[in-house]
Amino acid sequence: MVAKRCLAVKTISTINTDAMKRLLYLFFLLLLFACSPHNGQDTLTATDSLLTIRPDSALMLLEKMQNIGQMNETGVMHYVWNRAMAHQAMGMSLEEDSLTPNAVAYYRQHNDMTRLLDGYLLKASYLRWTGHNKDALSELEEGIMEAKRRGNEVKLLALVKLKIDLLTLSNNHADAAQTAYTILNGHYNLDNDARGNLLFFLGLNLSLLNDKQADRYYNESIQLALASHKKEVAAERIRTYAESLAEKGEYARSNQYISRFQKLMPQYAGYSAIQLSLANNYANLHQLDSARYCLERAKASESELEKAGQGSLSRKASIEQLQNVLNYTDGKTISSLAFSRYCDSVTTVMLDKENTSLRRLEARNKLQAENYELHRSRLRMLLGIVLLFVLLLGGGSLAYRLYRRKYQRLAEAEDCIETLTEMLNRMHVEPVEEALPATDDANFFRKVLLQQLGIIRLVASTPTNQNQALLKRISAISCGEIPTHDLLNWDDLYPIIDRLYNQFHTRLTQHYGNLLTEKETQICCLLCAGFSTKEIGVVTQQTSATIYVRKTSVRRKIGVPEGEDIVAYVNAI
């Protein structure tokens, strides 16, 4: 019966183990599918290398990507980051990249050092485009400090340039000039382009502060651009310097620099903006004929630009204003009615475009936010599934372990019952007061021990095969419900051991009493009485493994050689 029970336990264990393996396999397949980044990851990886050399191509690839919301969080943040970086590199607005702060926060949380400094630049740019200049400046200050700490001059200059732009737009020209001056006079390895840009910004902001040193920095920046054979950059700086001179009332010098610009960039010489600057300067110099000539050229150029969809309300207003001034000088009628109608029409078109763009931007931002929320909901659902699976797996494992433990304990209890029953069957049920058997000492000691456990008395009172009280008593002892140490009186059993087995207990305690524990002494006495390891385990309510360990301990303590019987060794003393 015990063997059958053990076989059942082993079979149940095998079935449950296989089922758990299958569940684990299905779980990992589900997790792998849910977390897969889909085929968009290849496109994202391809855009990484394009961001610095061909941001327009990178943006084109990103715009063609679909099902962004089905990617995992890493994929979504990668997409948002690369898209914002492409816009930043192309000088485009980041206003519609509403998830840019989330992407920056994500990579900071994951300690992505390769994106750390770019994160400051990207977030500051986003804040600038959304009108949060103060927060953008705070972000740039942190980024500049981090770039200095890491010694990354390339990122430092990019951060400083954006800071100067923001300060200039905020009319904080003194701080902008001081920032540029600090970098120029610091111990940084600046190339001609970087130095020229800083000198230009320094000159620009000093000119707005009416500082005479602005001329020096403007000219130095222009010379550096020409030395680097960058005519477009030099021309733009010359034009800005010419406007600065006009604001200071140096109209003749301003025209000289405009002429220099026209020689450097002849393809733009007739543009309305250039001709208008010349016309204004001539008017202030009271050279009205030249002013009228340049104004007519400006009108013609602006008309062509309007046809091409490149007209400017600002230039149109300047042309109209200067025309009225010249008309007044010539004694002609001054009227702004036509220009007002033009402004109204332009304003209406602009408002319509702005509303349309705003609606598109809101729709796009809303869609982007919904995709992100959908992604987060998907992650939460996946986390819930994982948590539920873990709970089910843990609960199932616990139930299985309890179930298995119950069967193991049942099997052990049945094994103990069988052992006690065999011991009982070997006894002759007769009163203890009878004369001691002379030839069956072991059976007599078993009879005394079983009598103390209460088993003999039950058999003697109702000696039937269906004795339920006997079976209940044996089962209770086997299952540990009745502690045997409360039933066995070893003070009475030790004298019986001495009497039956030539003073074994006395000899054992005299020589090794200070070495052996009480449990070890009891085991030695039971061994002397001929009890097997299993029987000793049942009587002392210990496992067979524990009995083997205690026997080994006894051998070591009293010095019994390996392979020699403990009882024979003690009896030989």
C-alpha positions as CSV (number, residue, x, y, z in Angstrom):
1,M,0.0,0.0,0.0
2,V,2.8,2.4,0.9
3,A,4.6,1.6,-2.4
4,K,1.4,2.4,-4.3
5,R,1.0,5.7,-2.5
6,C,4.6,6.7,-3.2
7,L,4.1,5.8,-6.9
8,A,0.9,8.0,-6.9
9,V,2.8,10.9,-5.4
10,K,5.6,10.5,-8.0
11,T,3.1,10.4,-10.9
12,I,1.3,13.5,-9.6
13,S,4.7,15.3,-9.3
14,T,5.6,14.4,-12.8
15,I,2.3,15.5,-14.3
16,N,2.3,18.8,-12.4
17,T,6.0,19.5,-13.4
18,D,5.2,19.0,-17.1
19,A,2.1,21.2,-16.9
20,M,4.1,24.0,-15.2
21,K,6.8,23.7,-17.9
22,R,4.1,24.1,-20.6
23,L,2.6,27.1,-18.8
24,L,6.0,28.8,-18.5
25,Y,6.7,28.2,-22.2
26,L,3.4,29.8,-23.2
27,F,4.0,32.7,-20.9
28,F,7.4,33.5,-22.3
29,L,6.0,33.3,-25.9
30,L,3.3,35.7,-24.9
31,L,5.8,38.1,-23.3
32,L,8.1,37.9,-26.3
33,F,5.3,38.7,-28.7
34,A,4.0,41.5,-26.6
35,C,7.3,43.2,-26.2
36,S,8.6,42.8,-29.8
37,P,9.4,46.1,-31.4
38,H,7.9,45.0,-34.8
39,N,9.6,45.9,-38.0
40,G,9.8,49.6,-37.2
41,Q,12.9,49.1,-35.2
42,D,14.9,48.6,-38.5
43,T,13.7,51.9,-39.8
44,L,14.6,53.7,-36.5
45,T,18.1,52.2,-36.5
46,A,18.5,53.4,-40.1
47,T,17.6,57.0,-39.2
48,D,20.2,57.1,-36.3
49,S,23.1,57.6,-38.7
50,L,21.2,60.0,-41.0
51,L,20.3,62.6,-38.3
52,T,23.7,64.4,-38.5
53,I,24.4,64.1,-42.2
54,R,21.0,64.0,-43.8
55,P,18.3,65.0,-41.3
56,D,15.8,65.6,-44.2
57,S,16.2,62.0,-45.3
58,A,15.8,60.8,-41.7
59,L,12.6,62.8,-41.3
60,M,11.2,61.4,-44.5
61,L,11.7,57.8,-43.3
62,L,10.2,58.7,-39.9
63,E,7.1,60.3,-41.5
64,K,6.5,57.1,-43.5
65,M,6.5,54.9,-40.4
66,Q,3.1,53.5,-39.3
67,N,1.6,51.8,-36.2
68,I,3.9,53.8,-33.9
69,G,1.4,53.1,-31.0
70,Q,1.9,49.3,-31.3
71,M,5.7,49.6,-30.6
72,N,7.0,49.1,-27.1
73,E,8.0,52.0,-25.0
74,T,11.6,52.0,-26.1
75,G,10.5,52.0,-29.7
76,V,8.1,54.9,-29.2
77,M,10.6,57.0,-27.3
78,H,13.2,56.3,-30.0
79,Y,10.8,57.4,-32.7
80,V,9.9,60.6,-30.8
81,W,13.6,61.4,-30.1
82,N,14.8,60.9,-33.7
83,R,11.9,63.0,-35.1
84,A,12.6,65.9,-32.8
85,M,16.3,65.7,-33.5
86,A,15.6,65.8,-37.3
87,H,13.4,68.9,-36.8
88,Q,16.1,70.5,-34.6
89,A,18.8,69.8,-37.1
90,M,16.7,71.4,-39.9
91,G,15.8,74.4,-37.9
92,M,12.1,73.5,-37.9
93,S,9.6,74.1,-35.2
94,L,9.4,71.5,-32.4
95,E,6.0,72.7,-31.3
96,E,4.2,69.7,-32.6
97,D,6.7,67.3,-31.0
98,S,4.7,67.3,-27.8
99,L,6.3,64.0,-26.5
100,T,9.8,65.4,-26.6
101,P,10.0,66.0,-22.8
102,N,8.8,62.4,-22.3
103,A,11.6,61.1,-24.5
104,V,14.2,63.2,-22.8
105,A,13.0,62.0,-19.3
106,Y,12.9,58.4,-20.5
107,Y,16.6,58.4,-21.6
108,R,17.6,60.2,-18.5
109,Q,15.9,57.6,-16.3
110,H,17.7,54.9,-18.2
111,N,21.1,56.7,-17.8
112,D,21.7,56.9,-21.6
113,M,24.9,58.9,-21.5
114,T,25.1,59.1,-25.3
115,R,21.9,61.2,-25.4
116,L,22.4,63.2,-22.2
117,L,23.8,66.4,-23.7
118,D,21.5,66.3,-26.7
119,G,18.6,65.9,-24.3
120,Y,19.3,69.3,-22.8
121,L,19.5,70.9,-26.3
122,L,16.4,69.1,-27.5
123,K,14.2,69.9,-24.5
124,A,15.4,73.6,-24.5
125,S,14.5,73.9,-28.1
126,Y,11.1,72.4,-27.5
127,L,10.5,74.9,-24.6
128,R,11.7,77.7,-26.8
129,W,9.2,76.8,-29.6
130,T,6.4,76.5,-27.1
131,G,7.1,79.9,-25.6
132,H,8.7,78.9,-22.3
133,N,11.9,80.8,-22.7
134,K,12.7,81.0,-19.0
135,D,12.4,77.3,-18.6
136,A,14.5,76.8,-21.8
137,L,17.3,79.0,-20.4
138,S,17.3,77.0,-17.1
139,E,17.6,73.8,-19.1
140,L,20.5,75.2,-21.1
141,E,22.3,76.3,-18.0
142,E,22.2,72.7,-16.7
143,G,23.3,71.4,-20.1
144,I,26.2,73.9,-20.3
145,M,27.5,72.9,-16.8
146,E,27.2,69.2,-17.7
147,A,29.1,69.8,-21.1
148,K,31.9,71.6,-19.2
149,R,32.1,68.8,-16.7
150,R,32.4,66.2,-19.5
151,G,34.7,68.3,-21.6
152,N,32.5,68.1,-24.7
153,E,33.2,71.3,-26.5
154,V,31.0,70.5,-29.5
155,K,27.9,70.1,-27.4
156,L,28.9,73.1,-25.3
157,L,29.0,75.4,-28.3
158,A,25.7,74.1,-29.5
159,L,24.1,74.8,-26.1
160,V,25.8,78.2,-25.9
161,K,24.6,79.2,-29.3
162,L,21.0,78.4,-28.5
163,K,21.3,80.3,-25.2
164,I,22.6,83.4,-27.0
165,D,19.7,83.1,-29.5
166,L,17.2,82.9,-26.6
167,L,18.7,85.8,-24.7
168,T,18.8,87.9,-27.9
169,L,15.1,87.2,-28.6
170,S,14.3,88.1,-25.0
171,N,16.0,91.4,-25.5
172,N,18.5,90.5,-22.8
173,H,21.4,91.7,-25.0
174,A,23.8,92.3,-22.1
175,D,23.7,88.6,-20.9
176,A,23.9,87.4,-24.5
177,A,27.0,89.5,-25.2
178,Q,28.6,88.4,-21.9
179,T,27.9,84.7,-22.7
180,A,29.6,85.0,-26.1
181,Y,32.5,87.0,-24.7
182,T,33.1,84.4,-21.9
183,I,33.3,81.5,-24.4
184,L,35.5,83.5,-26.8
185,N,38.0,84.3,-24.0
186,G,37.8,80.8,-22.4
187,H,40.3,78.0,-23.0
188,Y,38.3,76.3,-25.7
189,N,39.5,74.9,-29.0
190,L,37.3,77.0,-31.3
191,D,37.5,76.6,-35.1
192,N,36.9,79.6,-37.5
193,D,33.2,78.8,-37.9
194,A,32.6,78.6,-34.1
195,R,34.7,81.7,-33.4
196,G,33.0,83.6,-36.3
197,N,29.5,82.8,-35.0
198,L,30.4,83.9,-31.5
199,L,32.0,87.2,-32.8
200,F,28.9,87.9,-34.9
201,F,26.5,87.3,-32.0
202,L,28.7,89.5,-29.8
203,G,28.7,92.3,-32.4
204,L,25.0,92.0,-32.9
205,N,24.1,92.3,-29.2
206,L,26.7,95.0,-28.5
207,S,25.3,97.1,-31.4
208,L,21.8,96.8,-29.9
209,L,23.4,98.1,-26.7
210,N,25.0,101.0,-28.7
211,D,28.5,99.7,-27.8
212,K,31.2,101.0,-30.1
213,Q,33.1,97.8,-30.0
214,A,30.4,96.1,-32.0
215,D,32.1,97.3,-35.2
216,R,35.2,95.4,-34.4
217,Y,33.5,92.2,-33.7
218,Y,31.2,92.5,-36.8
219,N,34.3,93.0,-39.0
220,E,36.2,90.1,-37.4
221,S,33.3,87.8,-38.0
222,I,33.0,88.8,-41.6
223,Q,36.8,88.3,-42.2
224,L,36.7,84.8,-40.7
225,A,33.7,83.8,-42.9
226,L,35.6,85.1,-46.0
227,A,38.8,83.3,-44.9
228,S,36.8,80.1,-44.8
229,H,35.4,80.8,-48.3
230,K,31.8,80.9,-47.0
231,K,30.4,83.8,-49.1
232,E,26.8,83.2,-48.0
233,V,27.7,83.5,-44.3
234,A,29.9,86.5,-44.9
235,A,27.1,88.2,-47.0
236,E,24.5,87.7,-44.3
237,R,26.8,89.2,-41.7
238,I,27.6,92.1,-44.0
239,R,23.9,92.8,-44.5
240,T,23.2,92.6,-40.7
241,Y,26.0,95.0,-40.1
242,A,24.7,97.4,-42.7
243,E,21.3,97.4,-40.9
244,S,23.1,98.0,-37.7
245,L,24.9,101.0,-39.2
246,A,21.6,102.4,-40.5
247,E,20.1,102.2,-37.1
248,K,23.0,104.3,-35.7
249,G,22.5,106.9,-38.5
250,E,25.6,106.0,-40.5
251,Y,23.6,105.8,-43.7
252,A,26.6,106.3,-46.1
253,R,28.6,103.5,-44.4
254,S,25.5,101.3,-44.5
255,N,25.1,101.8,-48.2
256,Q,28.8,100.9,-48.6
257,Y,28.3,97.6,-46.9
258,I,25.1,96.9,-48.9
259,S,27.1,97.5,-52.1
260,R,29.7,95.1,-50.8
261,F,26.9,92.5,-50.2
262,Q,25.6,93.0,-53.8
263,K,29.1,92.4,-55.2
264,L,29.5,89.3,-53.0
265,M,26.0,87.9,-53.8
266,P,24.9,89.5,-57.2
267,Q,22.0,87.1,-57.5
268,Y,20.3,88.8,-54.6
269,A,21.3,92.4,-55.5
270,G,17.9,93.3,-56.9
271,Y,15.8,91.7,-54.1
272,S,13.2,94.0,-52.6
273,A,14.7,93.9,-49.1
274,I,18.1,95.0,-50.4
275,Q,16.6,97.8,-52.6
276,L,14.4,98.9,-49.8
277,S,17.4,99.3,-47.4
278,L,19.2,101.3,-50.0
279,A,16.1,103.5,-50.6
280,N,15.7,104.2,-46.9
281,N,19.4,105.2,-46.6
282,Y,19.2,107.5,-49.7
283,A,16.1,109.1,-48.3
284,N,17.8,109.8,-45.0
285,L,20.8,111.2,-47.0
286,H,18.3,113.4,-48.9
287,Q,19.2,111.8,-52.2
288,L,15.6,111.5,-53.3
289,D,16.2,110.5,-56.9
290,S,18.3,107.5,-55.8
291,A,15.7,106.7,-53.2
292,R,12.9,106.7,-55.8
293,Y,14.9,104.6,-58.2
294,C,15.6,102.0,-55.5
295,L,12.0,102.1,-54.3
296,E,10.7,101.3,-57.8
297,R,13.1,98.4,-58.0
298,A,11.9,97.2,-54.6
299,K,8.2,97.4,-55.7
300,A,9.0,95.3,-58.9
301,S,10.9,92.7,-56.9
302,E,8.2,92.4,-54.2
303,S,5.5,92.0,-56.9
304,E,7.4,89.1,-58.4
305,L,7.9,87.6,-54.9
306,E,4.2,87.9,-54.2
307,K,3.4,86.0,-57.4
308,A,5.7,83.3,-56.3
309,G,4.0,83.1,-52.8
310,Q,7.0,84.6,-51.1
311,G,5.6,88.1,-50.3
312,S,6.2,89.8,-47.0
313,L,3.7,92.1,-45.2
314,S,6.6,93.7,-43.4
315,R,8.4,94.6,-46.7
316,K,5.1,95.7,-48.2
317,A,4.5,98.1,-45.2
318,S,8.0,99.5,-45.5
319,I,7.6,100.1,-49.2
320,E,4.2,101.8,-48.6
321,Q,5.6,103.9,-45.8
322,L,8.6,105.1,-47.8
323,Q,6.3,105.8,-50.8
324,N,4.1,108.1,-48.7
325,V,7.2,109.9,-47.4
326,L,8.4,110.5,-51.0
327,N,4.9,111.6,-52.1
328,Y,4.8,114.1,-49.3
329,T,8.2,115.4,-50.3
330,D,7.0,115.8,-53.9
331,G,3.7,117.4,-52.8
332,K,1.6,114.5,-53.9
333,T,-1.5,113.0,-52.1
334,I,-0.8,110.6,-49.3
335,S,-3.3,107.7,-48.9
336,S,-3.0,104.4,-47.1
337,L,-6.4,103.0,-48.1
338,A,-5.1,100.6,-50.7
339,F,-2.5,99.3,-48.3
340,S,-5.0,98.9,-45.6
341,R,-7.2,96.8,-47.9
342,Y,-4.2,94.7,-48.8
343,C,-3.4,94.2,-45.1
344,D,-7.0,93.2,-44.4
345,S,-6.9,90.6,-47.1
346,V,-3.5,89.3,-46.0
347,T,-4.6,89.2,-42.4
348,T,-7.7,87.2,-43.3
349,V,-5.6,84.7,-45.2
350,M,-3.1,84.5,-42.4
351,L,-5.8,83.9,-39.8
352,D,-7.4,81.2,-41.9
353,K,-4.0,79.5,-42.3
354,E,-3.2,79.9,-38.7
355,N,-6.5,78.4,-37.6
356,T,-6.1,75.5,-40.1
357,S,-2.5,75.0,-38.9
358,L,-3.6,75.2,-35.2
359,R,-6.4,72.6,-35.8
360,R,-3.9,70.4,-37.5
361,L,-1.4,70.8,-34.8
362,E,-4.0,70.1,-32.1
363,A,-5.2,67.1,-33.9
364,R,-1.7,65.8,-34.4
365,N,-0.7,66.4,-30.8
366,K,-3.9,64.8,-29.6
367,L,-3.3,61.8,-31.8
368,Q,0.3,61.5,-30.6
369,A,-0.8,61.8,-27.0
370,E,-3.5,59.2,-27.6
371,N,-1.0,56.8,-29.2
372,Y,1.3,57.3,-26.2
373,E,-1.6,56.6,-23.8
374,L,-2.6,53.6,-25.8
375,H,1.0,52.4,-25.6
376,R,1.0,52.9,-21.8
377,S,-2.4,51.2,-21.4
378,R,-1.0,48.3,-23.4
379,L,2.0,48.1,-21.1
380,R,-0.2,48.2,-18.1
381,M,-2.4,45.4,-19.5
382,L,0.7,43.4,-20.2
383,L,2.0,44.0,-16.7
384,G,-1.4,43.0,-15.3
385,I,-1.3,39.8,-17.3
386,V,2.3,39.1,-16.1
387,L,1.2,39.8,-12.5
388,L,-1.9,37.6,-12.8
389,F,0.2,34.8,-14.4
390,V,2.8,35.1,-11.6
391,L,0.0,34.9,-9.0
392,L,-1.6,31.9,-10.6
393,L,1.8,30.3,-11.0
394,G,2.7,31.0,-7.4
395,G,-0.7,29.9,-6.2
396,G,-0.5,26.7,-8.2
397,S,3.0,26.0,-7.1
398,L,2.0,26.5,-3.4
399,A,-1.1,24.3,-3.8
400,Y,1.0,21.7,-5.6
401,R,3.7,21.7,-2.8
402,L,1.0,21.5,-0.1
403,Y,-0.7,18.7,-2.0
404,R,2.6,16.8,-2.5
405,R,3.6,17.4,1.1
406,K,0.2,16.0,2.2
407,Y,0.7,12.8,0.2
408,Q,4.3,12.5,1.4
409,R,3.2,12.8,5.0
410,L,0.4,10.3,4.4
411,A,2.9,7.9,2.8
412,E,5.3,8.3,5.7
413,A,2.4,7.9,8.2
414,E,1.3,4.7,6.5
415,D,4.9,3.5,6.5
416,C,5.1,4.2,10.3
417,I,1.7,2.5,10.9
418,E,2.9,-0.5,9.0
419,T,6.1,-0.6,11.1
420,L,4.2,-0.4,14.3
421,T,1.7,-3.0,13.1
422,E,4.6,-5.4,12.3
423,M,6.1,-4.8,15.7
424,L,2.7,-5.5,17.3
425,N,2.2,-8.7,15.3
426,R,5.5,-10.1,16.5
427,M,4.4,-9.8,20.1
428,H,2.4,-12.3,22.2
429,V,-0.3,-10.3,23.9
430,E,0.1,-11.3,27.6
431,P,0.3,-9.5,30.9
432,V,3.5,-7.7,31.7
433,E,3.5,-9.1,35.2
434,E,4.3,-12.6,33.9
435,A,7.8,-14.0,34.2
436,L,10.4,-12.5,31.9
437,P,11.0,-14.6,28.9
438,A,14.5,-16.0,29.0
439,T,14.9,-16.6,25.3
440,D,13.1,-13.6,23.6
441,D,14.6,-10.5,25.3
442,A,14.1,-8.3,22.2
443,N,10.4,-9.2,22.0
444,F,10.0,-8.6,25.7
445,F,11.5,-5.1,25.4
446,R,9.3,-4.4,22.4
447,K,6.3,-5.4,24.5
448,V,7.2,-3.1,27.3
449,L,7.8,-0.2,24.9
450,L,4.5,-0.8,23.0
451,Q,2.7,-1.0,26.4
452,Q,4.0,2.4,27.3
453,L,2.8,3.7,24.0
454,G,-0.7,2.4,25.0
455,I,-1.0,-0.1,22.1
456,I,-0.7,-3.3,24.1
457,R,-3.4,-2.2,26.5
458,L,-5.8,-1.5,23.7
459,V,-5.2,-4.9,22.1
460,A,-5.6,-6.7,25.4
461,S,-8.9,-5.0,26.1
462,T,-10.5,-5.6,22.7
463,P,-8.4,-8.1,20.7
464,T,-10.2,-7.9,17.3
465,N,-9.1,-7.2,13.8
466,Q,-11.4,-4.3,13.5
467,N,-10.2,-2.5,16.7
468,Q,-10.8,1.1,15.6
469,A,-9.3,2.5,18.9
470,L,-6.1,0.7,18.2
471,L,-5.9,1.9,14.6
472,K,-6.6,5.4,15.7
473,R,-3.9,5.3,18.4
474,I,-1.3,3.9,16.0
475,S,-2.3,6.5,13.4
476,A,-2.0,9.3,15.9
477,I,1.5,8.2,17.0
478,S,2.6,7.8,13.4
479,C,1.3,11.2,12.3
480,G,3.0,12.9,15.3
481,E,-0.3,13.9,17.0
482,I,0.7,12.1,20.1
483,P,4.4,12.8,21.1
484,T,6.1,9.6,22.0
485,H,8.5,11.4,24.4
486,D,5.4,12.1,26.5
487,L,4.4,8.4,26.6
488,L,7.8,6.7,26.9
489,N,9.3,6.6,30.3
490,W,13.0,6.0,29.7
491,D,13.8,6.0,33.4
492,D,11.8,2.7,33.5
493,L,13.2,1.5,30.1
494,Y,16.9,2.0,30.9
495,P,16.9,-0.6,33.8
496,I,15.2,-3.1,31.6
497,I,18.0,-2.6,29.0
498,D,20.6,-3.1,31.7
499,R,18.9,-6.3,32.9
500,L,18.3,-7.8,29.5
501,Y,21.6,-6.8,27.8
502,N,24.4,-7.1,30.4
503,Q,24.3,-3.6,31.8
504,F,24.5,-1.9,28.4
505,H,23.0,1.4,29.4
506,T,25.2,1.7,32.5
507,R,28.3,0.8,30.7
508,L,27.4,3.3,27.9
509,T,26.8,6.2,30.3
510,Q,29.8,5.5,32.5
511,H,32.2,5.7,29.5
512,Y,30.4,8.1,27.1
513,G,27.7,9.8,29.1
514,N,29.4,13.2,28.9
515,L,29.8,12.9,25.1
516,L,26.4,11.7,24.0
517,T,23.1,13.5,24.1
518,E,19.9,12.0,25.6
519,K,18.5,11.2,22.1
520,E,21.8,9.5,21.1
521,T,21.8,7.4,24.2
522,Q,18.2,6.3,23.5
523,I,19.1,5.4,19.9
524,C,22.1,3.3,21.2
525,C,19.7,1.4,23.6
526,L,17.2,0.7,20.9
527,L,20.0,-0.6,18.6
528,C,21.1,-2.8,21.5
529,A,17.5,-4.1,21.7
530,G,17.6,-5.1,18.1
531,F,15.4,-2.3,16.7
532,S,15.9,-1.4,13.0
533,T,16.6,2.1,11.8
534,K,12.9,2.4,10.6
535,E,11.6,1.1,13.9
536,I,13.8,3.6,15.8
537,G,12.5,6.4,13.6
538,V,8.9,5.4,14.4
539,V,9.4,5.1,18.1
540,T,11.3,8.4,18.5
541,Q,9.2,10.2,15.8
542,Q,12.2,11.0,13.7
543,T,13.0,10.4,10.0
544,S,15.3,7.6,8.9
545,A,17.7,10.2,7.6
546,T,17.9,11.8,11.1
547,I,18.5,8.5,12.7
548,Y,21.4,7.9,10.2
549,V,22.9,11.3,11.0
550,R,22.7,10.6,14.8
551,K,24.3,7.1,14.4
552,T,27.1,8.8,12.5
553,S,27.5,11.4,15.3
554,V,27.6,8.6,17.9
555,R,30.4,6.8,15.9
556,R,32.4,9.9,15.7
557,K,32.0,10.8,19.4
558,I,32.8,7.4,20.9
559,G,35.4,6.5,18.2
560,V,33.7,3.5,16.6
561,P,35.8,2.4,13.5
562,E,34.0,2.5,10.1
563,G,32.1,-0.7,9.4
564,E,32.1,-1.9,13.1
565,D,28.8,-2.3,15.0
566,I,28.1,0.4,17.7
567,V,26.6,-2.1,20.1
568,A,29.4,-4.6,19.7
569,Y,32.0,-1.8,20.2
570,V,30.3,-0.7,23.5
571,N,29.9,-4.4,24.7
572,A,33.6,-4.9,24.1
573,I,34.6,-2.3,26.7
